[in-house]
Amino acid sequence: MLAKAFVPVILIAPAFLIARGKRLQMIAACLLTAAPWHIWCYAQNGAAFWDIYFWQQQAGRFLTAEREHIQPFWFPTAVSLAAVFPWTPLIALIPSRRTLDDARVRFMLFFLVFGLVFFSASTNSLATYVLPLLPALAIVMAVGLEKAKAPSWWLAACAISLAAVPMIAVILPDALNAGVGRVDWRAELSWALLIPIAAAGAAWWLARSDPEQEWSDRRRWATLVIAMAAILSVAYLKWTAFPIMDNQVSVRSFWRQHRAPIANACADYRIKRSALFGLNYYSEHAIPLCSHNNPPRIEQKGSVLSIVE
C-alpha cells in the first residue's frame, strides 16, 4: 500500500477470503505499516492529497481516460505472456489435471485470473501493472512442468521459442513508435538463430529422464541451458535493436544534439507525454508548455522531434 495505494487491497482479496483466523492480523499489520504515512500526508496537504492520491490516481486511473494510458482489455494478458518469455509455452500445461490436482496451485491460478480480470477492466493500463501477478504465474507453470509427461519436449519448445528474438529485434523500434498493430512483421535470418537451435537440442537431451521420478540434476541443467540461451538472446537484442531505439524512440539523442536551446525552450501542446517526460528527465527541469508561438519551441510530428529556433 505504501507503493501502490489501494491496488494491493484489491489484489489481496482472494487471500483475505481464505485467511480464516488471520484476517485481524492482516488488517492490523496493514494499518500499522501504511496508516501513519497516509495520515501524515493528509495532515500536510489536506483535501488535495486525497483528491489526487485517491480520486485521480486510483479511481480516475481505473474509470477515466485522463491518464492517457488507454489499452485494450487483452493488454494485461498479452503482457503476462511476454513477461515469462521464453517459458511461455509452459502456459499450455496449466489446464492439465496433473497441474491442478493441488488446492494450493488452484488458489494461485484463481489469484492470477482475478488479477488479470481486474487489470483488464481498468481503462488505463501499463505493462508494469502485472508484476504482482508474475510470481503466481511462474509457480503454476513450474508445477505444470514438474508434473508433465514429457518435460524434455516442453523444455525444447521453450528454447526454440527464442528463435523469435531476431524478428523482435527488427520490429521493436517500429512497434514502440507506431504500436504493435502497425508494424511490418517480417523475419530475418541471423546467426542468433543458432542459439535456440543448440539450446533446444541440449535441453531435450538433458531432460530425457523418467517423468515419474523426481527432477534429476540433468533436468536442472536443461533449465539452466535455456536460461543461458535467453541471456545470450537478450544480449543480441540489445546489441542490434537498442542503438536504433536510442535514435528513433528515445529522446536522449535529440536532447544531446539540442541541449543548449532546449534549456530555454517550451514544448508544443501536441507533443506526446512520453517524449515530454523524457526531455524533462534529461534536462533535469520541467519544460513548460508553450503559451505562444515564439521560438525556441519543441515540436513533434509522428515520432520525430524538432526544435524551432
TIMARFI-251933 format. One line per 5 residues: for each residue x, y, z of N, C-alpha, C, O. Coordinates in steps of 0.001 Angstrom, whole numbers, always signed. Each point is the difference from the previous one (the first is absolute). Layout:
! residues N
X:Y:Z:X:Y:Z:X:Y:Z:X:Y:Z ~ ...
END
This chain:
! residues 309
+823:-1207:+0:-823:+1207:+0:+855:+1254:+0:-403:+1021:-558 ~ +1581:-1079:+1177:+878:+1161:-35:+470:+299:-1417:+276:+1155:-323 ~ -180:-2167:-523:+494:+194:-1365:-1128:+258:-1000:+134:+845:-885 ~ -1252:-1578:+1028:-1051:+60:-1013:-1384:+290:+570:-1012:-307:-629 ~ +970:+892:+1807:-1270:+454:+577:-1004:-1126:+137:+261:-986:+689
-1417:+1123:-1345:-1102:-918:+258:-42:-1209:-928:-847:-877:+173 ~ +1739:+815:-1149:+27:-1163:-892:+268:-1296:+774:-671:-997:-263 ~ +1621:+969:+1205:+207:-1241:+762:-1227:-448:+791:-171:-1193:+249 ~ -684:+2138:+149:-1216:-375:+714:-874:-888:-877:-629:-941:+483 ~ +598:+1252:-1786:-772:-821:-942:+695:-1334:-231:-639:-1051:+40
+1943:+1090:-282:+726:-1225:-344:+52:-1001:+1154:+66:-1207:-232 ~ -94:+1698:+1471:+104:-907:+1138:-1343:-629:+341:-69:-872:+866 ~ -998:+1299:-1531:-1342:-505:+326:-99:-1526:-28:-588:-567:+921 ~ +1135:-139:-1936:-98:-1469:+12:+657:-625:+1232:-538:-941:+582 ~ +1702:+1467:-186:+662:-542:+1192:-788:+341:+1256:-77:-807:+926
-503:+1988:-892:-775:+421:+1165:-1220:-892:+199:-397:-269:+1133 ~ -199:-192:-2237:-1194:-835:+91:+285:-1354:+642:-865:-559:+674 ~ +2064:+32:-875:+296:-1337:+526:+862:+46:+1264:+343:-1043:+556 ~ +5:+2249:-105:+907:+130:+1148:-782:-67:+1310:+26:+939:+795 ~ -698:-2019:-585:-791:-155:+1221:+909:+12:+1227:+1002:-713:+54
-1369:+1532:+925:+791:+109:+1209:+1168:+951:-107:+707:+215:+985 ~ -482:+368:-2167:+1145:+893:-176:-413:+1367:-539:+852:+857:-233 ~ -2140:-651:+37:-446:+1255:-614:+311:+1204:+884:+454:+1030:-499 ~ -691:-1148:+1807:+272:+1125:+892:+1481:+345:+15:+369:+1174:+32 ~ +477:-2194:-56:+1438:+265:-43:+392:+700:-1284:+844:+896:+10
-1459:-1303:-1130:+304:+632:-1285:-407:+1466:+9:+759:+860:-448 ~ -1956:-570:+956:-478:+1377:+52:+880:+837:+924:+364:+1129:-329 ~ -23:-1698:+1494:+833:+737:+946:+1373:+301:-582:+506:+1113:+142 ~ +102:-2103:-799:+1316:+208:-599:-49:+1075:-1081:+906:+826:-113 ~ -1974:-849:-677:-163:+1003:-1066:-127:+1401:+592:+646:+937:-470
-1477:-797:+1499:-217:+1317:+598:+1265:+513:+680:+340:+1176:-135 ~ +351:-2033:+853:+1211:+432:+691:+1092:+417:-977:+800:+889:+292 ~ -772:-1542:-1464:+1031:+307:-985:-341:+1225:-841:+840:+880:-190 ~ -2058:-822:-309:-360:+1012:-1000:-727:+1212:+564:+137:+1099:-537 ~ -907:-1274:+1607:-812:+1107:+497:+814:+1215:+434:-411:+1117:-313
+1539:-1259:+1013:+736:+1204:+422:+405:+899:-1165:-119:+1223:+81 ~ +591:-1824:-1144:+416:+818:-1154:-1199:+718:-611:+88:+1187:-314 ~ -1215:-1895:+140:-1185:+615:-592:-528:+1137:+883:-370:+1060:-506 ~ +337:-1278:+1803:-487:+1035:+914:+914:+1220:-37:-468:+1139:-8 ~ +1791:-1393:-13:+941:+1114:-42:-144:+808:-1293:+12:+1230:+34
-149:-1917:-1171:-148:+701:-1282:-1295:+802:-49:-33:+1109:-532 ~ -1026:-1678:+1087:-1272:+735:+21:+118:+1235:+901:-534:+1059:-332 ~ +1220:-1187:+1456:+173:+1134:+894:+820:+1108:-652:-235:+1182:+250 ~ +1200:-1565:-1090:+851:+982:-662:-672:+678:-1183:+258:+1171:-279 ~ -1134:-1915:-425:-544:+507:-1269:-1505:+201:-4:-529:+633:-914
-166:-1148:+1899:-1441:+187:+63:-738:-756:-1086:+431:-1071:-427 ~ -1543:+1631:-18:-869:-677:-962:+686:-248:-1339:-372:-924:-722 ~ +1372:+1742:+382:+693:-182:-1283:+667:-1368:-68:+35:-627:-1059 ~ +493:+164:+2186:+632:-1326:+15:-1016:-1083:-345:+270:-860:-839 ~ -1415:+897:+1469:-1014:-1031:-256:-527:+89:-1427:-198:-1027:-650
-32:+2249:+151:-543:+163:-1353:+959:-554:-1051:-419:-701:-920 ~ +1698:+1016:+1060:+980:-455:-994:+353:-1466:+216:+29:-792:-942 ~ +235:+452:+2180:+482:-1344:+330:-1060:-1057:-272:+304:-1052:-562 ~ -1528:+1318:+949:-1038:-1009:-162:-831:+218:-1255:-50:-877:-861 ~ -604:+2034:+740:-941:+187:-1105:+690:+60:-1349:-471:-616:-957
+1582:+1347:+857:+665:+116:-1303:+857:-1229:-309:-128:-592:-1071 ~ +994:+210:+1996:+972:-1049:-272:-554:-1412:+192:+585:-956:-510 ~ -1688:+803:+1225:-567:-1326:+212:-1317:-160:-756:-60:-724:-994 ~ -986:+1390:+1458:-1303:-123:-655:+50:+541:-1430:-529:-617:-924 ~ +1174:+1787:+751:+69:+579:-1335:+795:-851:-973:-375:-123:-1166
+1457:-458:+1626:+814:-864:-856:-778:-1235:-432:+197:-502:-1107 ~ -1065:+16:+1958:-773:-1203:-312:-1199:+313:-900:-350:-801:-867 ~ -283:+1971:+1071:-1293:+269:-637:+65:+982:-1165:-861:-45:-879 ~ +1856:+932:+844:+30:+1039:-1019:+1259:-104:-849:+920:-753:+318 ~ -894:+1526:-1409:+1128:-17:-932:+977:+1137:+247:+869:+253:-834
-991:+439:+1961:+812:+1191:+218:+1486:-308:+179:+832:+883:-210 ~ -479:-2104:+590:+1414:-356:+159:+678:-286:-1342:+1226:-83:-74 ~ -2019:-65:-974:+493:-194:-1371:+825:-1285:-156:+955:-42:-775 ~ -1331:-993:+1512:+641:-1308:-154:-1041:-1037:-409:-13:-1115:+523 ~ -848:+1481:-1448:-1105:-869:-403:+542:-1179:-793:+799:+164:-922
-1247:-1357:+1299:+418:-1223:-675:-1210:-913:-175:-963:+104:+761 ~ +996:-1007:-1763:-1096:-967:-155:-63:-950:+1192:+970:-145:+744 ~ -2120:-499:-573:-216:-838:+1176:+984:-1171:+69:+301:-487:+1090 ~ +205:+28:-2250:+898:-1151:-6:+1452:+378:+303:+861:-878:+58 ~ -578:+2152:+134:+1375:+467:+177:+696:-649:+1195:+1128:-463:-166
-1735:+396:+1381:+699:-636:+1131:+332:-1471:-247:+1056:-479:+413 ~ -1956:-233:-1086:+271:-1409:-294:+1164:-129:-976:+875:-846:+185 ~ -861:+1675:-1216:+1095:-41:-970:+1336:+336:+658:+1016:-629:-297 ~ -1017:+1612:+1183:+1234:+369:+694:+483:-1149:+879:+1200:-259:+81 ~ -2137:-432:+581:+373:-1133:+850:+639:-1110:-823:+981:-608:+430
-1530:+341:-1611:+580:-1024:-869:+1409:+388:-435:+897:-841:-54 ~ -712:+2113:-252:+1321:+458:-425:+980:+47:+1171:+1199:-208:-184 ~ -1702:+480:+1379:+877:+168:+1155:+684:-1300:+408:+1090:+30:+571 ~ -1710:-1160:-854:+599:-1284:+385:+760:-639:-1163:+453:-1139:+117 ~ -307:+1844:-1225:+776:-494:-1136:+1435:-270:+450:+555:+836:+713
+88:-1963:-1088:-421:-989:-1002:-762:-1197:+579:-162:-1013:-682 ~ -300:+1115:+1917:-709:-1123:+627:-1482:+2:-353:-767:-794:+546 ~ +358:+1674:-1449:-1415:+155:-358:-674:-1311:-421:-1158:-203:+363 ~ +1817:-706:-1113:-686:-1254:-362:-510:-797:+1194:-942:-779:-146 ~ +1537:+952:+1319:-417:-764:+1176:-1395:+390:+477:-612:-733:+776
+102:+1876:-1229:-1359:+405:+377:-1022:-1016:-482:-1063:-149:+601 ~ +1387:-560:-1700:-923:-1023:-510:-168:-1149:+988:-960:-763:-107 ~ +1869:+626:+1060:-98:-1069:+990:-931:+347:+1158:-375:-884:+771 ~ -1:+2145:-635:-786:+426:+1156:-1355:-700:+84:-381:-403:+1099 ~ -380:+230:-2202:-1307:-649:+129:+72:-1498:+287:-1037:-621:+233
+2215:+31:-242:+131:-1435:+208:-502:-414:+1381:+184:+715:+985 ~ -821:-1882:-936:-474:-528:+1275:+1161:-264:+946:-129:+169:+1212 ~ +1257:-582:-1763:+1184:-229:+830:+431:+1291:+698:+395:-20:+1166 ~ -475:+1133:-1882:+416:+1276:+570:-936:+463:+1097:+447:+541:+1011 ~ -1731:-746:-1198:-1006:+586:+882:-514:-951:+1067:-1028:+276:+618
+1711:-1385:-384:-496:-935:+1011:+364:+426:+1416:-356:-683:+960 ~ +1057:+1799:-819:+386:+531:+1302:-797:+1283:+259:-20:+900:-840 ~ -636:-818:+2002:-828:+1168:+320:+820:+1282:+35:-503:+1071:-340 ~ +1768:-1175:+752:+852:+1195:+49:+247:+549:-1402:+35:+1214:-199 ~ +136:-2105:-763:+216:+435:-1383:-1282:+617:-553:+48:+1005:-709
-1188:-1604:+1032:-1275:+559:-463:-221:+1399:+569:-533:+877:-680 ~ +946:-675:+1933:-128:+1337:+576:+900:+993:-729:-421:+1121:-284 ~ +1660:-1521:-22:+901:+873:-748:-607:+387:-1353:+94:+1151:-427 ~ -713:-2121:-234:-622:+273:-1288:-1181:+951:+169:-190:+906:-811 ~ -602:-1108:+1859:-1127:+911:+253:+494:+1422:+249:-565:+958:-528
+1625:-822:+1337:+582:+1321:+257:+471:+643:-1303:-209:+1194:-216 ~ +845:-1984:-653:+497:+504:-1273:-1143:+489:-888:+59:+1101:-546 ~ -1093:-1923:+404:-1144:+368:-848:-718:+1214:+583:-397:+901:-740 ~ +231:-874:+2044:-646:+1129:+670:+744:+1301:-305:-618:+1010:-338 ~ +1941:-1041:+459:+791:+1190:-278:-69:+429:-1454:-79:+1194:-289
+108:-2152:-632:-82:+334:-1421:-1353:+610:-345:-72:+942:-788 ~ -989:-1466:+1365:-1334:+561:-245:-64:+1433:+516:-543:+883:-663 ~ +1097:-660:+1844:-10:+1352:+578:+759:+981:-885:-520:+1070:-317 ~ +1733:-1412:-84:+788:+917:-821:-592:+146:-1403:+125:+1061:-611 ~ -763:-2104:+98:-618:+82:-1318:-1203:+939:+15:-313:+630:-1010
-359:-537:+2155:-1168:+875:+111:+383:+1465:+142:-844:+881:-164 ~ +2114:-610:+469:+443:+1376:+186:+94:+720:-1338:+443:-580:-992 ~ -856:+1840:+963:+83:+795:-1228:+1453:+237:-384:+356:-85:-1175 ~ +482:+381:+2158:+1420:+228:-237:+799:-1227:+413:-352:-695:+952 ~ +1420:+443:-1675:+814:-1166:+313:+1436:+235:-446:+255:+577:-1057
+676:-1037:+1886:+1417:+11:-332:+551:-1405:+168:-554:-812:+740 ~ +1640:+537:-1429:+572:-1347:+48:+402:-388:+1418:-94:-1171:+368 ~ +542:+2136:+432:+480:-313:+1342:-1120:-388:+962:+274:-518:+1083 ~ -1526:+757:-1457:-1105:-315:+908:-54:-1485:+343:-410:-365:+1102 ~ +823:-502:-2041:-162:-1446:+217:+1126:-603:+831:-25:-1198:+283
+1008:+1995:+112:+1137:-556:+750:-421:-780:+1252:+589:-1048:+265 ~ -1571:+1499:+514:-381:-781:+1183:-573:-1374:-321:-60:-867:+872 ~ -362:+662:-2124:-614:-1268:-380:+1018:-1022:-490:-297:-1195:-36 ~ +1481:+1638:-337:+967:-893:-631:+516:-1107:+915:+212:-1112:-485 ~ +4:+1353:+1797:+429:-1135:+844:-1009:-1141:-4:+392:-1165:-75
-1680:+1476:+156:-1016:-1056:-32:+22:-733:-1335:-103:-1226:-34 ~ +237:+1968:-1068:+54:-627:-1315:+1222:-909:-111:-98:-1106:-531 ~ +1239:+1562:+1025:+1225:-806:-65:-137:-1289:+801:+458:-1057:-434 ~ -1091:+1144:+1611:-166:-1192:+835:-892:-1028:-682:+315:-1190:-13 ~ -1424:+1648:-552:-926:-935:-665:+658:-634:-1217:-185:-1191:-248
+945:+1964:-510:+703:-541:-1154:+1045:-1028:+431:+165:-1037:-644 ~ +542:+1335:+1745:+1029:-921:+481:-614:-1326:+447:+557:-1065:-265 ~ -1695:+1130:+938:-687:-1226:+419:-429:-801:-1228:+129:-1224:-32 ~ -641:+1928:-976:-398:-683:-1231:+1157:-708:-662:-152:-1125:-476 ~ +1321:+1770:+436:+1181:-620:-595:+474:-1188:+824:+387:-1029:-554
-415:+1168:+1874:+463:-1081:+871:-853:-1255:-162:+503:-1117:+119 ~ -1810:+1305:-394:-906:-1139:-91:-294:-412:-1440:-796:-910:-226 ~ +1422:+1561:-745:-251:-315:-1404:+514:-1394:-347:+980:-474:+574 ~ -1658:-176:-1525:+406:-1344:-412:+1280:+14:-831:+800:-933:+73 ~ -608:+1978:-855:+1180:+74:-872:+686:+1351:+184:-47:+839:-899
+685:-615:+2052:+609:+1315:+254:+1105:+356:-983:+248:+1180:-249 ~ +423:-2187:-315:+1083:+301:-930:-505:+759:-1214:+655:+929:-471 ~ -1826:-1321:-42:-560:+677:-1166:-496:+1400:+356:+117:+922:-807 ~ -667:-758:+2002:-456:+1328:+421:+1175:+953:+178:-80:+1170:-374 ~ +1164:-1671:+942:+1180:+842:+154:+605:+353:-1359:+468:+1119:-206
-483:-2073:-711:+491:+287:-1350:-856:+1066:-676:+519:+848:-726 ~ -1834:-890:+966:-891:+1009:-578:+317:+1383:+555:-44:+993:-726 ~ +366:-933:+2022:+376:+1286:+588:+1276:+534:-658:+95:+1189:-305 ~ +871:-2064:+93:+1258:+435:-611:-213:+462:-1440:+534:+1031:-409 ~ -1308:-1784:-351:-186:+346:-1409:-802:+1277:-172:+85:+646:-1044
-873:-265:+2066:-757:+1259:-98:+929:+1207:-65:-411:+1074:-438 ~ +1666:-1240:+873:+971:+1090:-95:+328:+349:-1444:+641:+1018:-264 ~ -1076:-1856:-674:+203:+319:-1417:-757:+1255:-410:+276:+577:-1052 ~ -1233:-148:+1882:-756:+1218:-308:+806:+1262:+284:-380:+1083:-446 ~ +1494:-1200:+1185:+751:+1187:+405:+529:+795:-1189:-125:+1225:+14
+721:-1855:-1065:+445:+814:-1143:-1129:+797:-646:+215:+1137:-420 ~ -1419:-1716:+334:-1124:+745:-550:-395:+1138:+930:-306:+1099:-460 ~ +311:-1355:+1769:-321:+1050:+965:+988:+1154:-113:-384:+1165:+99 ~ +1662:-1492:-307:+1019:+1042:-126:-267:+907:-1193:+316:+1190:+38 ~ -900:-1753:-1107:-284:+793:-1205:-1209:+896:+202:+21:+1162:-405
-1075:-1680:+1023:-1266:+747:+73:-130:+857:+1254:-861:+878:+47 ~ +1696:-1108:+977:-189:+683:+1273:+30:+1520:-110:-878:+644:+573 ~ +1839:-24:-1277:-29:+1473:-84:-1296:+528:-612:-574:+960:+513 ~ +104:-1576:-1607:-1249:+445:-621:-1198:-256:+910:-940:+794:+27 ~ +971:-1898:+720:-1107:-320:+899:-114:+1045:+1105:-1107:+391:+369
+2241:+63:+161:-31:+1001:+1055:-420:+1361:-525:-597:+793:+728 ~ +906:-520:-1984:-364:+1293:-593:-1453:+47:-445:-716:+958:+292 ~ +280:-2001:-1004:-1319:+29:-638:-1015:-945:+627:-1191:+102:-293 ~ +1633:-1017:+1146:-909:-991:+559:+168:-1340:-698:+367:-66:-1173 ~ -644:-1002:+1918:+201:-1349:-539:-870:-253:-1215:+416:-697:-925
-1621:+1255:+915:-926:-259:-1104:+397:+649:-1309:-610:-288:-1030 ~ +1620:+1162:+1031:+357:+737:-1218:+1391:-339:-518:+492:+662:-913 ~ +141:-1667:+1469:+1359:-330:-434:-44:-1008:-1138:-987:-710:-194 ~ +2075:+668:-543:+166:-963:-1083:+647:-1255:+581:+1207:-35:+243 ~ -2023:-991:-24:+503:-1231:+596:+821:-758:-1043:-530:-461:-1011
+1797:+342:+1266:+868:-686:-945:+1108:-715:+754:+476:+465:+1035 ~ -89:-1574:-1563:+1071:-787:+615:+1339:+400:-624:+48:+572:-1089 ~ +1012:-879:+1785:+1331:+316:-507:+959:-1117:+405:+134:-321:+1181 ~ +531:-264:-2177:+967:-1042:+306:+1199:+614:+707:+504:+1049:-402 ~ -62:-1706:+1442:+1100:+538:+786:+732:-1142:+669:-562:-1071:+230
+1835:+1316:+82:+764:-1001:+724:-611:-263:+1374:+255:-1044:+600 ~ -1061:+1987:-96:-622:-185:+1304:-969:-1177:+24:-338:-503:+1072 ~ -114:+57:-2249:-890:-1162:-46:+707:-1271:+457:-651:-965:+401 ~ +1977:+963:-460:+741:-1173:+475:-139:-187:+1507:+118:-1120:+500 ~ -365:+2200:+222:-116:-86:+1462:-1188:-857:+411:+184:-944:+770
-1411:+1230:-1253:-1131:-841:+408:+77:-1423:-528:-445:-936:+665 ~ +1009:+767:-1860:+107:-1351:-556:+913:-860:+872:-344:-1129:+350 ~ +1505:+1671:-5:+941:-744:+845:-580:-224:+1391:+145:-1081:+570 ~ -805:+2108:-22:-562:-126:+1343:-1129:-1013:+35:-127:-746:+971 ~ -705:+704:-2022:-1112:-950:-44:+523:-1435:-31:-512:-871:+703
+1535:+635:-1521:+563:-1341:-63:+630:-420:+1318:-185:-1131:+451 ~ +936:+2053:+171:+659:-329:+1261:-1022:-214:+1112:+145:-925:+800 ~ -1176:+1769:-740:-1018:-134:+1041:-771:-1303:-155:-274:-688:+983 ~ -72:+354:-2213:-740:-1253:-241:+837:-1200:+428:-518:-927:+623 ~ +1795:+938:-951:+876:-1138:+349:+193:-103:+1510:-31:-1096:+560
+228:+2232:+93:+245:-9:+1437:-1236:-398:+804:+121:-616:+1058 ~ -1307:+965:-1553:-1227:-214:+768:-642:-1356:-254:-1099:-254:+493 ~ +1750:-618:-1242:-604:-1299:-296:+172:-965:+1171:+749:-972:-98 ~ -1429:+1235:+1185:-5:-922:+1136:-1432:-411:+276:-930:+564:-576 ~ +744:-1524:+1436:-1318:-547:+280:-889:+1079:+607:+304:+489:+1088
-1404:-95:-1760:-839:+1072:+526:-697:-353:+1299:-486:+888:+700 ~ +426:-2186:-359:-650:-403:+1243:+922:+168:+1201:-464:-23:+1140 ~ +1744:+189:-1376:+955:+180:+1084:+149:+1480:+321:-454:+862:-753 ~ +1099:-579:+1884:+253:+1384:+347:+966:+611:-1018:+740:-694:-696 ~ -785:+2006:+646:+850:+682:-966:+1471:-323:+280:+487:+156:+1120
+184:-597:-2141:+1415:-345:+124:+853:+1229:-272:-488:+1032:-460 ~ +1773:-1171:+757:+918:+1094:-283:+69:+294:-1493:+238:+1139:-401 ~ -446:-2161:-418:+44:+208:-1459:-1085:+985:-434:+243:+851:-856 ~ -1440:-961:+1442:-1065:+932:-384:+282:+1411:+505:-352:+984:-650 ~ +979:-898:+1795:+385:+1334:+478:+1050:+623:-924:-21:+1203:-262
+928:-2032:-221:+970:+504:-976:-695:+437:-1283:+399:+987:-619 ~ -1435:-1715:+218:-757:+382:-1201:-639:+1373:+177:+10:+826:-913 ~ -568:-594:+2104:-602:+1304:+287:+1053:+1099:-26:-252:+1094:-503 ~ +1433:-1385:+1045:+1080:+984:+6:+465:+313:-1414:+312:+1150:-309 ~ -264:-2163:-554:+399:+221:-1399:-945:+992:-668:+442:+901:-713
-1756:-1068:+946:-974:+914:-612:+156:+1403:+570:-93:+983:-735 ~ +328:-884:+2036:+194:+1311:+611:+1221:+706:-594:-48:+1202:-264 ~ +1131:-1932:+55:+1195:+595:-597:-260:+411:-1445:+479:+1040:-452 ~ -1246:-1866:-274:-354:+352:-1377:-849:+1266:-29:+142:+825:-903 ~ -1023:-669:+1887:-824:+1206:+73:+865:+1230:+255:-238:+1061:-578
+1240:-1203:+1444:+905:+1116:+272:+756:+407:-1265:+131:+1189:-291 ~ +365:-2175:-460:+711:+301:-1244:-930:+658:-1022:+408:+909:-723 ~ -1653:-1369:+669:-964:+574:-943:-331:+1444:+357:-125:+853:-879 ~ -17:-588:+2178:-251:+1375:+437:+1205:+885:-318:-162:+1155:-395 ~ +1371:-1698:+567:+1196:+766:-345:+2:+342:-1494:+363:+1112:-384
-769:-2068:-456:-97:+263:-1438:-1038:+1085:-274:+226:+888:-822 ~ -1364:-963:+1511:-1056:+999:-187:+513:+1394:+350:-247:+958:-733 ~ +959:-845:+1848:+530:+1300:+403:+1058:+490:-978:+76:+1196:-284 ~ +733:-2100:-228:+1087:+372:-908:-539:+501:-1338:+568:+918:-592 ~ -1663:-1517:+112:-512:+356:-1320:-1102:+1056:+38:-15:+900:-840
-906:-997:+1800:-1185:+869:-12:+170:+1263:+826:-558:+1040:-350 ~ +1314:-1106:+1434:+63:+1148:+896:+644:+1240:-623:-473:+1108:+255 ~ +1542:-1245:-1069:+533:+1211:-651:-1032:+683:-893:-56:+1228:-52 ~ -762:-2014:-652:-1055:+577:-842:-1045:+672:+875:-453:+1101:-312 ~ +69:-1749:+1398:-995:+571:+900:+508:+1286:+642:-773:+925:+250
+2072:-872:+15:+561:+1199:+612:-146:+1208:-918:-163:+1128:+466 ~ +224:-1374:-1788:-129:+1094:-964:-1440:+285:-393:-357:+1147:-266 ~ -484:-2201:+228:-1344:+167:-541:-1101:+59:+1060:-1059:+581:-241 ~ +1296:-1171:+1402:-1041:-78:+1024:+324:+880:+1201:-845:+769:+458 ~ +2061:-882:+48:+399:+800:+1155:+217:+1454:-412:+329:+287:-1151
-517:+626:+2105:+241:+1424:-269:+1434:+393:+367:+379:+1165:-124 ~ +419:-2144:+577:+1343:+332:+468:+862:+592:-1103:+679:+1003:+221 ~ -695:-1612:-1420:+821:+522:-1098:-437:+1405:-381:+837:+869:-245 ~ -2151:-641:+193:-511:+1342:-322:+446:+1001:+1046:+390:+1117:-339 ~ -441:-1499:+1600:+414:+914:+1066:+1493:+314:-99:+405:+1143:+209
+413:-2143:-525:+1435:+235:-122:+319:+984:-1126:+890:+839:+134 ~ -1632:-950:-1257:+264:+855:-1154:-493:+1428:+209:+536:+933:-599 ~ -1565:-750:+1457:-604:+1326:+166:-23:+421:+1469:-931:+667:+450 ~ +1945:-1055:+275:+5:+251:+1443:-108:+1491:+328:-746:+387:+899 ~ +1472:+426:-1612:+18:+1434:+314:-1365:+658:-229:-526:+630:+917
-69:-759:-2122:-1301:+663:-193:-1125:-601:+847:-939:+706:+367 ~ +1026:-2003:-54:-1051:-628:+815:-43:+615:+1385:-1057:+30:+629 ~ +2190:+461:-142:+52:+563:+1350:-970:+1167:+162:-497:+249:+1098 ~ +226:+475:-2207:-887:+1163:+74:-1242:-164:-867:-700:+974:-277 ~ +424:-2214:-155:-1109:-224:-930:-1287:-340:+739:+7:-355:+1178
-1098:+475:-1900:-1284:-495:+477:-438:-1140:-923:+544:-156:-1093 ~ -1508:-627:+1521:-452:-1170:-755:-1375:+256:-602:-906:+478:+683 ~ +758:-795:-1949:-1296:+98:-668:-1013:-909:+706:+352:-1083:+468 ~ -1591:+1523:-394:-1009:-757:+748:-299:-1351:-634:-577:-865:+658 ~ +959:+658:-1930:-260:-1268:-675:+1091:-1037:+227:-109:-1127:-485
+1144:+1487:+1205:+1078:-952:+241:-502:-1132:+909:-782:+238:+920 ~ +1236:-1459:-1183:-438:-1144:+792:+536:+114:+1429:+1096:+503:+245 ~ -1918:-994:+681:+407:+83:+1404:+1283:-774:+255:+846:+450:+772 ~ -684:-1616:-1411:+1206:-792:+222:+1245:+764:-443:+1035:-57:+664 ~ -1136:+783:-1803:+1131:+792:-470:+289:+1162:+944:+1156:+306:+292
-2220:+335:+179:+186:+1120:+914:+614:-453:+1325:+875:+670:+548 ~ -1342:-1815:-39:+575:-531:+1242:+1480:-329:-182:+813:+249:+891 ~ -466:-816:-2064:+1390:-315:-267:+869:+1244:-64:+1108:+12:+535 ~ -1602:+1036:-1184:+747:+1253:-76:+151:+627:+1378:+1049:+555:+328 ~ -2101:-648:+475:+98:+515:+1370:+1072:-746:+789:+737:+591:+789
-667:-1894:-1018:+975:-826:+732:+1435:+397:-356:+829:+231:+880 ~ -553:-155:-2187:+1371:+302:-412:+359:+1462:+248:+1162:+318:+255 ~ -2141:+562:-327:+265:+1419:+226:+87:+337:+1475:+519:+1052:+371 ~ -1031:-1948:+479:-3:+186:+1451:-829:+1207:+425:+235:+588:+1056 ~ -1206:-228:-1889:-982:+1004:+394:-1247:-191:-858:+71:-567:-1090
-1190:+1032:+1577:-1263:-150:-719:-72:+1018:-1131:+56:+1207:+235 ~ -180:-1705:-1472:-120:+881:-1158:-1449:+476:-88:-902:-833:-87 ~ +652:+2117:+104:-1384:+495:-5:-654:-164:-1370:+681:-19:-1026 ~ -1998:-97:+1021:-744:+14:-1249:-58:+1420:-544:-69:+965:+762 ~ +97:-845:-2076:+54:+1320:-627:-1338:+731:+169:-1069:-567:-223
+1159:+1806:+610:-1187:+859:+42:+4:+1001:-1138:-885:+850:-91 ~ +1897:-950:-791:+130:+877:-1163:+749:-763:-1076:+425:-1131:+236 ~ -256:+1707:-1385:+672:-668:-1115:+1435:+459:-194:+618:-314:-1017 ~ -92:+1038:+1962:+1365:+486:-144:+997:-1116:+263:-205:-804:+910 ~ +1295:+737:-1696:+1039:-998:+248:+829:+391:+1225:-100:+1128:+481
+929:-2068:+31:+109:-1397:-461:-1185:-844:+492:-470:+140:+1129 ~ +13:-1018:-2024:-1184:-800:+277:+250:-1433:-468:+483:-214:-1112 ~ -809:-764:+1952:+179:-1408:-339:-1302:-524:-594:-1062:+121:+610 ~ +1150:-704:-1807:-1174:-539:-674:+203:-1481:-288:+1124:-503:+21 ~ -2216:-179:-287:+71:-1435:-310:-1020:-323:-1078:-1177:+339:+115
+1655:-1010:-1179:-860:-523:-1052:+227:-1487:-109:+1082:-444:-386 ~ -2109:-337:+728:+171:-1436:+79:+904:-326:+1166:-322:+304:+1148 ~ +1467:-929:-1440:+969:-299:+1055:+1233:+884:-99:+960:-195:+745 ~ -973:+1182:-1669:+1173:+824:-259:-111:+1315:+750:-976:+733:-158 ~ +1982:-435:+978:+56:+1258:+729:+835:+1005:-784:+952:-361:-691
-1326:+1619:+814:+773:+1068:-622:-98:+1222:+897:-893:+106:+841 ~ +1819:+805:-1032:-7:+1239:+794:+32:+1184:-949:+832:+63:-905 ~ -1733:+864:+1116:-82:+1233:-803:+698:+1091:+770:-455:+417:+1065 ~ +1576:+47:-1617:+810:+1018:+695:-231:+1364:-637:+585:+992:+434
END
